[in-house]
Amino acid sequence: TSNSVIPTKVNGKKITTIGDYAFAYKTVSNLVIPDGIETIGNGAFEKCQGITTLNLPKSVKNIGANAFSGTDIARVTVPTTVVSIGEKAFSELKNLENVEFEIESDNGGYGLQSIAQNAFEGSSSPKTLTAPMGILSKIKDCFSFVETINVIGNDDIPAQAFSGWIPQRARAINIGEGVRKIGDMAFADCEITSFVLPASVTEIGVGILTYCPIESLSVASGNARYYAKNNYIIDSYSHSIVLACKNSGEIPTTFKYVTVDNKNVKEYDVTSIANGAFKGVELDKITIIIPGNIKSIDDYAFEQCSLFAVYILSGVESIGRSAFEGAKNLAFVSVADSVKSIGYVAFRGTVFYTKKQATEKGISYIGKVAYAYHGDKADVVELEVADGTVGIAEHAFERMSNLKKITLPSSLKHIDKEAFVGCKNLTNLYFNGTDDGWKAVTKVRNWDLNLPTHKIWTLCRCEEKSHDHDGDGIVKKSDEAADVCKNYKLFGAEVCDECFDKEVDKIINN
């Protein structure tokens, strides 16, 4: 059959269906399917030769199994009226170059409710695939490779949407206006080299570009939340860097927030590096400087990032869990004294920490934070944390099962969660400061998890000068010259037992 134009009526009756196998195995050129056709039956054009272009009218609702299987179609455009697409409807299309699922221009909607996961099975890899996320997720296993994926419509992009399926090797994934939310790790492991965040996006998850070879980052004009600077994407709500890439420059200290109407411009400090911002990024530079305007380096921020050296400057206060874990080439770390909190395994798997484990016995310190204990923990009964220490890291003294006593310096400002987890015999904590000093120490929830019933001891600081301050059993001139009592007392008590007895004696004698 040549120049096949399917009639709209036969004997005055409206034609709405092309029957099963109606044109199967025939030769057809210049196929025209008229408006009014609602159903294309199973195998209707199966292995029909000569069809290179397919224009489906907006009346079509149902496309049956194998409807166009094995044809020469190069471009498939599915209108918004289509409700269902059957098994292998477009399978074995060896010349396929473009696939597009249309959306409504006014609201971004589409009518497709069901599509077989093997609808395009065995077809060649198209150069371009254009569809809403709800459809992409259903046909994701049909193609071995797609050069460009265009995400259109209003569907959110869920967590790991493109991670783990073959079209993740797409060279470009373009997100159309209308998408509002992108889930965690959405594009992880994709081979895309550039990324533009649409103006419509109001929320992005953690590590959406993890392990992608991204070279440039930008944000479309009109986005009310996100801002691009120095090849970083910054969240103006949290003032944090949320995405970095291979060519990211110096970490910015400020960003300018421009209102959508372009009437107001405000400048804010960048205050944090968000969870997973640099995760898996192959940076061009091997040294990174984190300026003091950054107050927190969040969990997984630089996990498995290619770094050799990092300088964390004064002003930074916290380093999160696994912040640099797996950055295996990281050999040099400089941490300012302002850092008070370091999360669990923050530097595990780095050259820097491996050397610390090998060379330091006892407590290892990163900056002014007691980070971990190296050595035979089973032998340790008493432990003293160095003067000047400002923080105790998460899990710093974990599983020291025989530890019974630990002495903490008056300089201490912060204790992270689960710092003593597994210290089942630690019953006495001695703080070389006052009650008020101990109260001022920030103690993260569950800092004392797994500790047995324990006592906190603080310094008496009583101004009495006439008793045995140094505890040698003899009152000497040095004792009498002491400014204050240096005995320990139970936290909450007014004075130590010795000072209390002294006061009682004075009352009795008077």
Residue pairs with C-beta under 8 A, 6 or more apart in sequence:
1 23
1 26
1 27
1 28
2 27
2 28
2 29
2 30
3 29
3 30
4 23
4 28
4 29
4 30
4 31
4 32
5 30
5 32
5 34
6 15
6 18
6 31
6 32
6 33
6 34
6 37
7 15
7 34
8 14
8 15
8 34
8 35
8 36
9 15
14 36
15 34
15 36
15 37
16 36
16 37
16 38
16 39
17 37
17 38
17 39
17 40
17 41
18 33
18 37
18 39
18 40
18 41
18 44
19 41
19 44
20 41
20 42
20 43
20 44
20 64
21 41
21 42
21 43
21 44
21 46
22 41
22 44
22 45
23 44
23 45
23 48
24 43
24 44
24 45
24 46
24 47
24 48
25 46
25 47
25 48
26 48
26 49
27 48
27 49
27 50
28 45
28 48
28 49
28 50
28 51
29 50
29 51
31 45
31 50
31 51
31 53
31 54
32 55
33 40
33 55
33 56
33 57
33 60
34 57
35 57
35 58
35 59
36 57
36 59
37 57
37 59
37 60
38 59
38 60
38 61
38 62
39 60
39 61
39 62
39 64
40 60
40 62
40 63
40 64
40 67
41 64
41 67
42 64
42 65
42 66
42 67
42 86
43 64
43 65
43 66
43 67
43 69
44 64
44 67
44 68
45 51
45 67
45 68
45 71
46 66
46 67
46 68
46 69
46 70
46 71
47 69
47 70
47 71
48 68
48 71
49 71
49 72
50 72
51 68
51 71
51 72
51 73
52 72
52 73
52 74
52 95
53 73
53 74
53 75
54 68
54 73
54 75
54 76
54 77
55 77
56 77
56 78
56 79
56 82
57 79
58 79
58 80
58 81
59 81
60 79
60 81
60 82
61 81
61 82
61 83
61 84
61 111
62 82
62 83
62 84
62 86
63 82
63 84
63 85
63 86
63 89
64 86
64 89
65 86
65 87
65 88
65 89
65 116
66 86
66 87
66 88
66 89
66 91
67 86
67 89
67 90
68 76
68 89
68 90
68 93
69 88
69 89
69 90
69 91
69 92
69 93
70 91
70 92
70 93
71 93
72 93
72 94
72 95
73 90
73 93
73 95
73 96
74 95
74 96
74 97
74 98
75 96
75 97
75 98
75 99
75 100
76 90
76 93
76 96
76 98
76 99
76 100
77 100
77 102
78 85
78 100
78 101
78 102
78 112
79 102
80 102
80 103
80 104
80 109
80 110
80 111
81 111
82 111
82 112
83 111
83 112
83 113
83 114
84 112
84 113
84 114
84 115
85 112
85 114
85 115
85 116
85 119
86 116
86 119
87 116
87 118
87 119
88 116
88 118
88 119
88 121
88 122
89 116
89 119
90 96
90 99
90 119
90 120
90 123
91 118
91 119
91 120
91 121
91 122
91 123
92 121
92 122
92 123
93 120
93 123
93 124
94 123
94 124
95 124
96 120
96 123
96 124
96 125
96 126
97 124
97 126
97 127
97 128
98 126
98 127
98 128
98 129
98 130
99 120
99 126
99 128
99 129
99 130
99 131
100 128
100 129
100 130
100 131
101 110
101 112
101 130
101 131
101 132
101 135
102 110
103 109
103 110
103 132
103 152
103 153
104 110
107 154
108 132
108 152
108 153
108 154
108 178
109 153
109 154
110 132
110 134
110 135
110 153
112 134
112 135
115 135
115 138
115 139
117 138
117 139
117 141
117 142
118 142
119 139
119 142
120 139
120 142
120 143
121 142
123 142
123 143
125 143
125 144
125 145
125 146
125 147
126 143
126 146
126 147
127 146
127 147
127 148
128 146
128 147
128 148
128 149
128 150
129 136
129 143
129 146
129 148
129 149
129 150
129 167
130 149
130 150
130 152
131 139
131 150
131 151
131 152
131 153
132 151
132 152
132 153
132 154
132 155
133 151
133 153
133 155
133 156
133 157
133 158
133 161
133 179
134 153
134 155
136 149
136 151
136 161
137 158
137 161
140 165
140 166
140 167
141 165
141 166
143 166
143 167
144 166
145 166
145 167
145 169
145 170
146 167
146 169
146 170
147 170
147 171
147 172
148 170
148 171
148 172
148 173
148 174
149 162
149 167
149 170
149 172
149 173
149 174
150 174
150 176
151 157
151 173
151 174
151 175
151 176
151 179
152 176
152 178
153 176
153 178
153 179
154 178
154 179
154 180
155 179
156 179
156 180
156 181
156 182
156 183
157 175
157 179
157 181
157 182
157 183
157 186
158 183
158 186
159 183
159 184
159 185
159 186
159 205
160 183
160 184
160 185
160 186
160 188
161 183
161 186
161 187
162 168
162 170
162 173
162 186
162 187
162 188
162 190
163 185
163 186
163 187
163 188
163 189
163 190
164 189
168 187
168 189
168 190
168 191
169 190
169 191
170 190
170 191
170 192
171 191
171 192
171 193
172 192
172 193
172 194
173 187
173 190
173 192
173 195
174 196
175 182
175 196
175 197
175 198
175 201
176 198
177 198
177 199
177 200
177 220
178 198
178 200
179 198
179 200
179 201
180 200
180 201
180 202
180 203
181 201
181 202
181 203
181 204
181 205
182 201
182 203
182 204
182 205
182 208
183 205
183 208
184 205
184 206
184 207
184 208
185 205
185 206
185 207
185 208
185 210
186 205
186 208
187 195
187 208
187 209
187 212
188 207
188 208
188 209
188 210
188 211
188 212
188 280
189 210
189 211
189 212
190 209
190 212
191 212
191 213
192 209
192 212
192 213
192 214
193 213
193 214
193 215
193 216
194 214
194 215
194 216
194 217
194 218
195 209
195 212
195 214
195 216
195 217
195 218
195 243
195 245
196 218
196 219
196 220
197 204
197 217
197 218
197 219
197 220
197 223
197 226
197 228
197 233
198 220
198 223
199 219
199 220
199 221
199 222
199 223
199 224
200 223
201 223
201 225
201 226
202 224
202 225
203 225
204 226
204 242
204 243
206 274
206 275
206 276
206 300
207 275
207 276
207 277
207 279
207 280
207 300
208 243
209 243
209 245
210 276
210 279
210 280
211 279
211 280
211 304
212 280
213 246
213 282
214 245
214 246
214 281
215 245
215 246
215 247
216 231
216 245
216 247
217 228
217 231
217 232
217 233
217 243
217 244
217 245
217 248
218 228
219 226
219 227
219 228
219 233
222 260
224 259
224 260
225 235
225 236
225 237
226 233
226 234
226 235
226 236
226 242
227 233
227 234
227 236
227 255
227 256
227 257
227 258
228 234
229 252
229 255
230 248
230 249
230 250
230 251
230 252
231 244
231 245
231 247
231 248
231 249
232 241
232 243
232 244
232 245
232 248
232 249
232 251
232 252
233 241
233 242
233 243
234 240
234 241
234 242
234 252
234 255
234 270
235 241
235 242
235 274
236 255
236 257
236 268
238 272
238 274
239 255
239 268
239 269
239 270
239 271
239 272
240 270
240 271
240 272
240 273
240 274
240 277
240 298
241 251
241 252
241 270
241 272
241 273
241 274
241 277
242 274
242 277
243 277
244 277
244 278
244 281
244 283
245 281
246 281
246 282
246 283
246 284
247 284
248 281
248 283
250 289
251 270
251 273
251 288
251 289
251 290
251 291
251 294
252 270
253 269
253 270
253 291
253 293
254 267
254 268
254 269
254 270
254 293
255 267
255 268
255 270
256 265
256 266
256 267
257 265
257 266
257 267
257 268
258 264
258 265
259 265
269 293
270 293
270 294
271 293
271 294
271 295
271 296
272 294
272 295
272 296
272 297
272 298
273 290
273 294
273 296
273 297
273 298
273 301
273 302
274 298
274 301
275 298
275 299
275 300
275 301
275 320
276 299
276 300
276 301
276 303
277 298
277 301
277 302
278 301
278 302
278 303
278 305
279 300
279 301
279 302
279 303
279 304
279 305
280 303
280 304
280 305
281 305
281 306
282 306
283 305
283 306
283 307
286 306
286 307
286 308
286 309
286 329
287 307
287 308
287 309
287 310
287 311
288 307
288 309
288 310
288 311
289 310
289 311
289 313
290 297
290 310
290 311
290 312
290 313
290 316
291 313
291 315
292 313
292 314
292 315
292 316
292 336
292 338
293 315
294 315
294 316
295 315
295 316
295 317
295 318
296 316
296 317
296 318
296 319
296 320
297 312
297 316
297 318
297 319
297 320
297 323
298 320
298 323
299 320
299 321
299 322
299 323
299 343
300 320
300 321
300 322
300 323
300 325
301 320
301 323
301 324
302 310
302 323
302 324
302 327
303 322
303 323
303 324
303 325
303 326
303 327
304 325
304 326
304 327
304 328
305 324
305 327
306 327
306 329
307 324
307 327
307 329
307 330
308 329
308 330
308 331
308 332
309 330
309 331
309 332
309 333
309 334
310 324
310 330
310 332
310 333
310 334
311 334
312 319
312 333
312 334
312 335
312 336
312 339
312 367
313 336
314 336
314 337
314 338
315 336
315 338
316 335
316 336
316 338
316 339
317 338
317 339
317 340
317 341
318 339
318 340
318 341
318 342
318 343
319 335
319 339
319 341
319 342
319 343
319 346
320 343
320 346
321 343
321 344
321 345
321 346
321 394
322 343
322 344
322 345
322 346
322 348
323 343
323 346
323 347
324 330
324 333
324 346
324 347
324 350
325 345
325 346
325 347
325 348
325 349
325 350
326 348
326 349
326 350
327 349
327 350
328 349
328 350
328 351
329 350
329 351
330 347
330 350
330 351
330 352
331 350
331 351
331 352
331 355
332 352
333 347
333 350
333 352
333 366
335 366
335 367
335 369
336 367
337 367
337 368
337 390
339 366
339 367
339 368
339 369
339 390
339 391
340 368
340 369
340 390
340 391
340 413
340 414
340 442
341 369
341 391
341 393
341 394
341 414
341 416
341 444
342 366
342 369
342 371
342 391
342 393
342 394
342 416
343 393
343 394
343 416
344 393
344 394
344 395
344 418
345 395
346 393
347 353
347 366
356 364
356 374
357 364
357 374
360 374
361 374
361 375
362 373
362 374
362 375
363 370
363 371
363 372
363 373
363 374
363 383
363 385
363 386
363 396
364 370
364 371
364 372
364 373
364 374
365 371
365 386
365 389
366 393
368 388
368 389
368 390
368 391
368 411
369 389
369 390
369 391
369 392
369 393
370 385
370 386
370 389
370 391
370 392
370 393
370 396
371 393
371 396
372 393
372 395
372 396
373 380
373 383
373 396
373 397
373 400
377 399
377 400
377 401
377 402
377 403
378 401
378 402
379 402
380 400
380 402
380 403
381 402
381 403
381 404
381 405
382 403
382 404
382 405
382 406
382 407
383 397
383 400
383 403
383 405
383 406
383 407
384 406
384 407
385 392
385 406
385 407
385 408
385 409
385 412
386 409
387 409
387 410
387 411
387 432
388 409
388 411
389 408
389 409
389 411
389 412
390 411
390 412
390 413
390 414
391 412
391 413
391 414
391 415
391 416
392 408
392 412
392 414
392 415
392 416
392 419
393 416
393 419
394 416
394 417
394 418
394 419
394 444
395 416
395 418
395 419
395 421
396 416
396 419
396 420
397 403
397 406
397 419
397 420
397 423
398 418
398 420
398 421
398 422
398 423
399 421
399 422
399 423
400 420
400 422
400 423
400 426
401 422
401 423
401 424
401 425
402 425
403 423
403 425
403 426
404 425
404 426
404 427
404 428
405 426
405 427
405 428
405 429
405 430
406 420
406 426
406 428
406 429
406 430
407 430
407 431
407 432
408 429
408 430
408 431
408 432
409 432
409 433
410 431
410 432
410 433
410 437
410 459
412 431
412 433
412 441
413 440
413 441
413 442
414 441
414 442
414 444
415 441
415 442
415 443
415 444
415 447
416 444
416 447
417 444
417 445
417 446
417 447
417 449
418 446
418 447
418 449
418 450
419 447
419 448
420 426
420 447
420 448
420 449
420 450
420 451
421 449
421 450
422 450
423 450
423 451
424 450
424 452
425 452
426 451
426 452
426 454
427 452
427 453
427 454
427 455
428 454
428 455
428 457
429 454
429 455
429 456
429 457
430 457
430 488
431 437
431 438
431 441
431 456
431 457
431 458
431 459
431 491
432 459
433 458
433 459
434 458
434 459
434 461
435 458
435 491
435 492
437 458
438 456
438 458
438 491
448 454
455 490
455 491
456 490
456 491
457 488
457 489
457 490
457 491
458 488
458 489
458 491
459 484
459 485
459 486
459 487
459 488
459 489
460 484
460 485
460 486
460 487
460 488
460 489
460 495
460 496
460 498
460 499
461 484
461 485
462 484
462 485
462 495
462 496
462 499
463 483
463 484
463 485
464 485
464 499
464 502
465 479
465 480
465 481
465 482
465 483
466 475
466 479
466 480
466 502
467 475
467 479
467 485
467 498
467 499
467 502
468 474
468 475
468 479
468 498
469 478
469 479
469 482
469 485
469 486
469 487
470 476
470 478
470 479
470 486
471 487
485 495
485 496
485 498
485 499
487 496
487 497
487 498
487 499
488 496
489 495
489 496
489 497
489 499
494 500
495 503
